[in-house]
Amino acid sequence: MIEFKRAELDILSVHYVGNKGNGEESAFSKQPFKFNEDFVKETLMGFFLTPFKTDIYYQFSKPGDLDLKNIQSLVQDIFNSRASFHDASVEMAKHLYHQSNHPKIKGGEFYVAYFKHVSVDGELTDAIGIFKSENKETYLKVFQHLDEFDISCENGININKLDKGCLIFNTSSEHGYKISIIDNSHKIAEAALYWTEDFLNVKIREERFFHTQQLLNTATSFCKEVLTEENNVERPDQMLIMNRSLNYFKEKDKFNMREFENEVMGAPELVDAFRDYSVQYNKENHLNAIEDFDISQTAVKKNQKYLRSVLKLDKNFHIYVHGRHDFIKRGFDEEKGMNFYTLYYNKEE
């Protein structure tokens, strides 16, 4: 959990980064931004920090050569000495410029900020924020002159829509720091990874979000690959396990493998099949087996659509099954030569 109750914006540098691939230029300021109004600082604080609410954390992918001007080495320079802040921000802007080669990547304002007293998962620390605004919107400005009004249009940045950003917390430096990322302009598939991979070079930290997502993926794949009609498992029975899996993650705060196997899989032969499948799944995906961890509800929400119990019957019917799988029966009509389901219920709503 990230909190900003005591956070302070200490230093800010602003630059402009164009698209190198399109031949655009960049512009680098010569010194940090000087705040003349508290209102501007407060507005920027809200613009930069409000979007960071998730519990998905990243870390730099690998230490690399810290003598090179990559983001990790520059961040380390700043945390070691704030005197290097502005020069490091220029190097960050230049690094982003060299990664901006795809024709659909937009140029935009680039901000590097130093925040004091940020709380992440209960630890109070400092953080470096790196942000980019790419999209402009049109605003109306209305002026009153005695009994007349004047209207003009201006293009500007919507302070409620941060395009790209990351907060790098001064913690776990030996493991690549703890990082939170925002990317609201990644819908262009070819350019989607340039912020996280090409520029920042980060990967998801193996914490609760990562572990929750991997176990959900394992359960989903097990249901779809093992609990199949080819293995004499009917669809309602497969859906029962999918529902149990999703409900387990929704209702629990902590995951325990033995508890999960007993409550979700139930039958000993099903538990054994899931264990065997999990070992193979982890091996194929280069994952470590984790028996206990805190559950991330963010991961549950992001992945629950893959565990939905839906019977898709040709292109005519979708049946959503939320419970009582014993009230649905499958059969075959010899006369029509078609499959059918019988549903039992008390009342129609």
C-alpha positions as a Python dict, from the first residue, in 0.01 Angstrom:
ca = {
    (1, 'M'): (0, 0, 0),
    (2, 'I'): (129, 345, -94),
    (3, 'E'): (42, 654, 113),
    (4, 'F'): (127, 1021, 56),
    (5, 'K'): (-8, 1183, 374),
    (6, 'R'): (335, 1317, 470),
    (7, 'A'): (483, 1335, 120),
    (8, 'E'): (667, 1648, 6),
    (9, 'L'): (776, 1746, -346),
    (10, 'D'): (1135, 1849, -285),
    (11, 'I'): (1290, 1893, -632),
    (12, 'L'): (1147, 1895, -985),
    (13, 'S'): (1312, 1913, -1325),
    (14, 'V'): (1115, 1948, -1647),
    (15, 'H'): (1230, 1868, -2003),
    (16, 'Y'): (1074, 1792, -2341),
    (17, 'V'): (1140, 1459, -2514),
    (18, 'G'): (1055, 1426, -2882),
    (19, 'N'): (1028, 1120, -3105),
    (20, 'K'): (1375, 1038, -3231),
    (21, 'G'): (1242, 806, -3500),
    (22, 'N'): (1035, 1088, -3649),
    (23, 'G'): (1323, 1332, -3641),
    (24, 'E'): (1180, 1542, -3357),
    (25, 'E'): (1407, 1729, -3121),
    (26, 'S'): (1424, 1737, -2744),
    (27, 'A'): (1478, 2030, -2508),
    (28, 'F'): (1654, 2009, -2172),
    (29, 'S'): (1625, 2270, -1899),
    (30, 'K'): (1944, 2407, -1745),
    (31, 'Q'): (1829, 2396, -1383),
    (32, 'P'): (1550, 2257, -1163),
    (33, 'F'): (1206, 2411, -1179),
    (34, 'K'): (1147, 2702, -938),
    (35, 'F'): (808, 2706, -768),
    (36, 'N'): (665, 3056, -740),
    (37, 'E'): (325, 2945, -612),
    (38, 'D'): (224, 2681, -360),
    (39, 'F'): (-88, 2613, -566),
    (40, 'V'): (126, 2494, -858),
    (41, 'K'): (323, 2260, -634),
    (42, 'E'): (5, 2119, -478),
    (43, 'T'): (-153, 2070, -821),
    (44, 'L'): (155, 1888, -950),
    (45, 'M'): (161, 1670, -639),
    (46, 'G'): (-193, 1558, -713),
    (47, 'F'): (-119, 1511, -1085),
    (48, 'F'): (188, 1298, -1016),
    (49, 'L'): (83, 1092, -715),
    (50, 'T'): (-295, 1038, -722),
    (51, 'P'): (-287, 754, -981),
    (52, 'F'): (-57, 533, -772),
    (53, 'K'): (-297, 308, -583),
    (54, 'T'): (-208, -44, -696),
    (55, 'D'): (-11, -311, -514),
    (56, 'I'): (171, -422, -830),
    (57, 'Y'): (541, -363, -776),
    (58, 'Y'): (833, -390, -1016),
    (59, 'Q'): (1210, -393, -984),
    (60, 'F'): (1496, -321, -1220),
    (61, 'S'): (1554, -633, -1425),
    (62, 'K'): (1923, -670, -1354),
    (63, 'P'): (2200, -465, -1192),
    (64, 'G'): (2387, -423, -1520),
    (65, 'D'): (2688, -195, -1549),
    (66, 'L'): (2623, 90, -1307),
    (67, 'D'): (2892, 293, -1482),
    (68, 'L'): (2657, 323, -1780),
    (69, 'K'): (2386, 590, -1780),
    (70, 'N'): (2085, 363, -1745),
    (71, 'I'): (1789, 450, -1524),
    (72, 'Q'): (1897, 227, -1237),
    (73, 'S'): (2245, 380, -1215),
    (74, 'L'): (2103, 734, -1236),
    (75, 'V'): (1850, 660, -962),
    (76, 'Q'): (2128, 525, -743),
    (77, 'D'): (2332, 842, -806),
    (78, 'I'): (2041, 1060, -691),
    (79, 'F'): (1971, 857, -377),
    (80, 'N'): (2341, 874, -293),
    (81, 'S'): (2360, 1250, -350),
    (82, 'R'): (2073, 1486, -433),
    (83, 'A'): (2329, 1727, -578),
    (84, 'S'): (2333, 1504, -886),
    (85, 'F'): (1954, 1529, -931),
    (86, 'H'): (1924, 1771, -1222),
    (87, 'D'): (2213, 1632, -1425),
    (88, 'A'): (2072, 1283, -1375),
    (89, 'S'): (1728, 1403, -1491),
    (90, 'V'): (1883, 1530, -1815),
    (91, 'E'): (2049, 1192, -1870),
    (92, 'M'): (1713, 1020, -1809),
    (93, 'A'): (1547, 1244, -2069),
    (94, 'K'): (1821, 1165, -2319),
    (95, 'H'): (1787, 794, -2248),
    (96, 'L'): (1411, 811, -2312),
    (97, 'Y'): (1475, 1002, -2635),
    (98, 'H'): (1698, 722, -2764),
    (99, 'Q'): (1421, 469, -2688),
    (100, 'S'): (1152, 674, -2867),
    (101, 'N'): (1190, 529, -3215),
    (102, 'H'): (846, 388, -3291),
    (103, 'P'): (652, 630, -3517),
    (104, 'K'): (343, 619, -3295),
    (105, 'I'): (524, 721, -2975),
    (106, 'K'): (425, 1078, -2894),
    (107, 'G'): (664, 1345, -2781),
    (108, 'G'): (582, 1516, -2455),
    (109, 'E'): (685, 1690, -2136),
    (110, 'F'): (916, 1481, -1919),
    (111, 'Y'): (931, 1535, -1542),
    (112, 'V'): (1167, 1399, -1279),
    (113, 'A'): (1070, 1466, -918),
    (114, 'Y'): (1217, 1391, -577),
    (115, 'F'): (964, 1315, -302),
    (116, 'K'): (1036, 1295, 70),
    (117, 'H'): (838, 1100, 330),
    (118, 'V'): (647, 855, 109),
    (119, 'S'): (507, 544, 276),
    (120, 'V'): (519, 212, 91),
    (121, 'D'): (388, -99, 266),
    (122, 'G'): (436, 69, 602),
    (123, 'E'): (793, 187, 539),
    (124, 'L'): (859, 562, 531),
    (125, 'T'): (1117, 650, 268),
    (126, 'D'): (1204, 886, -18),
    (127, 'A'): (1107, 826, -380),
    (128, 'I'): (1205, 942, -727),
    (129, 'G'): (919, 1004, -967),
    (130, 'I'): (959, 990, -1345),
    (131, 'F'): (662, 1108, -1551),
    (132, 'K'): (569, 1188, -1910),
    (133, 'S'): (265, 1372, -2045),
    (134, 'E'): (189, 1296, -2409),
    (135, 'N'): (-171, 1394, -2474),
    (136, 'K'): (-315, 1745, -2490),
    (137, 'E'): (-677, 1850, -2453),
    (138, 'T'): (-860, 2165, -2555),
    (139, 'Y'): (-982, 2397, -2278),
    (140, 'L'): (-1208, 2700, -2291),
    (141, 'K'): (-1111, 3017, -2108),
    (142, 'V'): (-1389, 3266, -2043),
    (143, 'F'): (-1307, 3630, -1958),
    (144, 'Q'): (-1552, 3891, -1836),
    (145, 'H'): (-1511, 4255, -1940),
    (146, 'L'): (-1778, 4458, -1761),
    (147, 'D'): (-2101, 4341, -1927),
    (148, 'E'): (-1936, 4138, -2205),
    (149, 'F'): (-1758, 3804, -2219),
    (150, 'D'): (-1463, 3680, -2420),
    (151, 'I'): (-1388, 3312, -2495),
    (152, 'S'): (-1058, 3164, -2607),
    (153, 'C'): (-931, 2808, -2659),
    (154, 'E'): (-604, 2666, -2532),
    (155, 'N'): (-440, 2326, -2548),
    (156, 'G'): (-315, 2190, -2219),
    (157, 'I'): (-255, 1887, -1999),
    (158, 'N'): (-545, 1732, -1813),
    (159, 'I'): (-423, 1710, -1452),
    (160, 'N'): (-655, 1413, -1392),
    (161, 'K'): (-492, 1199, -1661),
    (162, 'L'): (-129, 1102, -1610),
    (163, 'D'): (-9, 927, -1926),
    (164, 'K'): (305, 760, -1798),
    (165, 'G'): (481, 753, -1466),
    (166, 'C'): (678, 554, -1214),
    (167, 'L'): (775, 590, -850),
    (168, 'I'): (1106, 437, -747),
    (169, 'F'): (1121, 393, -370),
    (170, 'N'): (1451, 406, -185),
    (171, 'T'): (1409, 56, -48),
    (172, 'S'): (1530, -292, -150),
    (173, 'S'): (1813, -138, -353),
    (174, 'E'): (2002, -468, -342),
    (175, 'H'): (1709, -630, -526),
    (176, 'G'): (1658, -360, -788),
    (177, 'Y'): (1447, -122, -573),
    (178, 'K'): (1070, -131, -533),
    (179, 'I'): (890, 43, -821),
    (180, 'S'): (528, 132, -899),
    (181, 'I'): (433, 205, -1261),
    (182, 'I'): (150, 386, -1441),
    (183, 'D'): (106, 358, -1819),
    (184, 'N'): (-230, 480, -1949),
    (185, 'S'): (-122, 522, -2310),
    (186, 'H'): (0, 170, -2393),
    (187, 'K'): (-286, 66, -2622),
    (188, 'I'): (-64, 69, -2931),
    (189, 'A'): (70, -286, -2922),
    (190, 'E'): (396, -215, -3107),
    (191, 'A'): (487, 69, -2873),
    (192, 'A'): (341, -68, -2550),
    (193, 'L'): (664, -194, -2395),
    (194, 'Y'): (893, 98, -2464),
    (195, 'W'): (822, 263, -2126),
    (196, 'T'): (857, -43, -1901),
    (197, 'E'): (1112, -250, -2091),
    (198, 'D'): (1311, -27, -2325),
    (199, 'F'): (1328, 281, -2102),
    (200, 'L'): (1296, 158, -1742),
    (201, 'N'): (1404, -203, -1797),
    (202, 'V'): (1194, -349, -1514),
    (203, 'K'): (1013, -672, -1430),
    (204, 'I'): (738, -758, -1180),
    (205, 'R'): (864, -826, -829),
    (206, 'E'): (792, -1175, -700),
    (207, 'E'): (556, -1060, -427),
    (208, 'R'): (186, -1106, -352),
    (209, 'F'): (58, -980, -690),
    (210, 'F'): (301, -1202, -877),
    (211, 'H'): (229, -1510, -663),
    (212, 'T'): (-148, -1459, -672),
    (213, 'Q'): (-146, -1420, -1049),
    (214, 'Q'): (68, -1730, -1098),
    (215, 'L'): (-153, -1951, -879),
    (216, 'L'): (-464, -1823, -1056),
    (217, 'N'): (-300, -1900, -1389),
    (218, 'T'): (-207, -2248, -1266),
    (219, 'A'): (-563, -2319, -1148),
    (220, 'T'): (-713, -2186, -1472),
    (221, 'S'): (-478, -2389, -1691),
    (222, 'F'): (-538, -2702, -1482),
    (223, 'C'): (-914, -2671, -1529),
    (224, 'K'): (-890, -2608, -1902),
    (225, 'E'): (-619, -2864, -1982),
    (226, 'V'): (-683, -3147, -1735),
    (227, 'L'): (-1050, -3125, -1634),
    (228, 'T'): (-1175, -3186, -1987),
    (229, 'E'): (-1433, -3406, -2150),
    (230, 'E'): (-1147, -3605, -2304),
    (231, 'N'): (-1053, -3697, -1945),
    (232, 'N'): (-1416, -3784, -1864),
    (233, 'V'): (-1483, -3457, -1678),
    (234, 'E'): (-1804, -3282, -1778),
    (235, 'R'): (-1814, -2905, -1821),
    (236, 'P'): (-2029, -2838, -1510),
    (237, 'D'): (-1771, -3025, -1298),
    (238, 'Q'): (-1489, -2823, -1453),
    (239, 'M'): (-1681, -2505, -1382),
    (240, 'L'): (-1735, -2612, -1022),
    (241, 'I'): (-1357, -2620, -963),
    (242, 'M'): (-1313, -2287, -1142),
    (243, 'N'): (-1579, -2129, -921),
    (244, 'R'): (-1425, -2275, -606),
    (245, 'S'): (-1082, -2145, -709),
    (246, 'L'): (-1207, -1793, -769),
    (247, 'N'): (-1410, -1787, -448),
    (248, 'Y'): (-1110, -1906, -247),
    (249, 'F'): (-898, -1614, -367),
    (250, 'K'): (-1182, -1366, -322),
    (251, 'E'): (-1261, -1470, 34),
    (252, 'K'): (-912, -1530, 176),
    (253, 'D'): (-641, -1287, 281),
    (254, 'K'): (-365, -1547, 275),
    (255, 'F'): (-300, -1840, 44),
    (256, 'N'): (-205, -2182, 179),
    (257, 'M'): (-147, -2459, -72),
    (258, 'R'): (-275, -2746, 146),
    (259, 'E'): (-584, -2549, 242),
    (260, 'F'): (-644, -2460, -125),
    (261, 'E'): (-614, -2824, -233),
    (262, 'N'): (-854, -2946, 36),
    (263, 'E'): (-1118, -2673, -7),
    (264, 'V'): (-1107, -2638, -385),
    (265, 'M'): (-999, -2974, -526),
    (266, 'G'): (-1146, -3187, -249),
    (267, 'A'): (-1114, -3543, -378),
    (268, 'P'): (-769, -3704, -316),
    (269, 'E'): (-729, -3806, -681),
    (270, 'L'): (-800, -3446, -789),
    (271, 'V'): (-550, -3313, -534),
    (272, 'D'): (-283, -3550, -669),
    (273, 'A'): (-359, -3446, -1028),
    (274, 'F'): (-332, -3076, -936),
    (275, 'R'): (-2, -3132, -754),
    (276, 'D'): (147, -3312, -1053),
    (277, 'Y'): (21, -3042, -1288),
    (278, 'S'): (159, -2762, -1066),
    (279, 'V'): (507, -2916, -1064),
    (280, 'Q'): (510, -2937, -1443),
    (281, 'Y'): (358, -2590, -1486),
    (282, 'N'): (623, -2433, -1259),
    (283, 'K'): (899, -2614, -1441),
    (284, 'E'): (781, -2504, -1786),
    (285, 'N'): (738, -2141, -1672),
    (286, 'H'): (1056, -2125, -1462),
    (287, 'L'): (864, -2058, -1140),
    (288, 'N'): (946, -2144, -780),
    (289, 'A'): (685, -2337, -586),
    (290, 'I'): (531, -2108, -321),
    (291, 'E'): (319, -2267, -47),
    (292, 'D'): (208, -1957, 146),
    (293, 'F'): (167, -1587, 57),
    (294, 'D'): (-59, -1285, 104),
    (295, 'I'): (-331, -1268, -161),
    (296, 'S'): (-349, -960, -387),
    (297, 'Q'): (-708, -862, -463),
    (298, 'T'): (-574, -652, -750),
    (299, 'A'): (-451, -971, -914),
    (300, 'V'): (-783, -1144, -842),
    (301, 'K'): (-980, -865, -1011),
    (302, 'K'): (-750, -862, -1312),
    (303, 'N'): (-772, -1238, -1363),
    (304, 'Q'): (-1124, -1331, -1254),
    (305, 'K'): (-1258, -1305, -1610),
    (306, 'Y'): (-1050, -1611, -1699),
    (307, 'L'): (-1220, -1811, -1424),
    (308, 'R'): (-1576, -1717, -1510),
    (309, 'S'): (-1813, -2011, -1534),
    (310, 'V'): (-1978, -1965, -1871),
    (311, 'L'): (-2124, -2234, -2094),
    (312, 'K'): (-2108, -2110, -2451),
    (313, 'L'): (-2356, -2311, -2657),
    (314, 'D'): (-2295, -2261, -3028),
    (315, 'K'): (-2365, -1893, -3103),
    (316, 'N'): (-2713, -1898, -2954),
    (317, 'F'): (-2677, -1920, -2576),
    (318, 'H'): (-2441, -1825, -2293),
    (319, 'I'): (-2521, -1979, -1954),
    (320, 'Y'): (-2353, -1820, -1652),
    (321, 'V'): (-2322, -2068, -1367),
    (322, 'H'): (-2252, -1913, -1024),
    (323, 'G'): (-2324, -2214, -802),
    (324, 'R'): (-2523, -2534, -743),
    (325, 'H'): (-2369, -2729, -1026),
    (326, 'D'): (-2577, -3026, -914),
    (327, 'F'): (-2881, -2838, -1051),
    (328, 'I'): (-2757, -2856, -1409),
    (329, 'K'): (-2765, -3179, -1609),
    (330, 'R'): (-2634, -3255, -1954),
    (331, 'G'): (-2798, -3492, -2201),
    (332, 'F'): (-2826, -3589, -2566),
    (333, 'D'): (-3150, -3582, -2769),
    (334, 'E'): (-3142, -3882, -3007),
    (335, 'E'): (-3429, -3751, -3217),
    (336, 'K'): (-3276, -3406, -3277),
    (337, 'G'): (-2919, -3533, -3270),
    (338, 'M'): (-2821, -3247, -3038),
    (339, 'N'): (-2682, -3196, -2689),
    (340, 'F'): (-2893, -3023, -2424),
    (341, 'Y'): (-2875, -2897, -2064),
    (342, 'T'): (-3152, -2921, -1807),
    (343, 'L'): (-3156, -2647, -1539),
    (344, 'Y'): (-3346, -2680, -1210),
    (345, 'Y'): (-3457, -2365, -1024),
    (346, 'N'): (-3728, -2239, -787),
    (347, 'K'): (-3819, -1900, -931),
    (348, 'E'): (-3744, -1673, -1223),
    (349, 'E'): (-3615, -1321, -1146),
}
